[in-house]
Amino acid sequence: VQLQASGGGLVQAGGSLRLSCAAAGGTFGTYTVGWFRQTPGQHREFVAAIGRRSGNVYYSDPVKGRFTISEPGAGTLYLQMNALKPEDSATYYCGASVAEYRTVNDYYAFGMDYWGKGTQVTVSS
């Protein structure tokens, strides 16, 4: 599956951004999809995911209550980011996984099988 993320940019702390991820061919098929982020020198960090079969939504603790992941259809995935903080600054990646995990820790541990190119988010203080 080929993925393309977009929507990043520069925003002030407290502001909002919406990231988009588009699947080539207009469908994610049977893949579980989600968002990760990475800063220089750090591992890619789980942000949010939607389980393909269960429809369950998972969020990392740092973003819970501020970010919302959604999949409106037609191979599109969104990440609505509100109340942004400088520590949210990172390159954000959308990904697709063959497996659907049941815990946030599993998403942290196993990540995704396919990745799109990232989109940069910078939050100024």
RAFEN-V947034 format. One record per run of one state. SS is the DSSP state (A for helix, B for strand, O for the rest). FROM is the first residue (numbers start at 1). TO is the last residue. Records with the same first field share a line. If there is no record, write none. Layout:
SS=FROM-TO ; FROM-TO
This chain:
O=1-2 ; 7-8 ; 13-16 ; 27-31 ; 39-44 ; 51-56 ; 60-66 ; 74-75 ; 82-85 ; 89-89 ; 98-103 ; 111-113 ; 116-116 ; 118-118 ; 125-125
B=3-6 ; 9-12 ; 17-23 ; 32-38 ; 45-50 ; 57-59 ; 67-73 ; 76-81 ; 90-97 ; 114-115 ; 117-117 ; 119-124
A=24-26 ; 86-88 ; 104-110
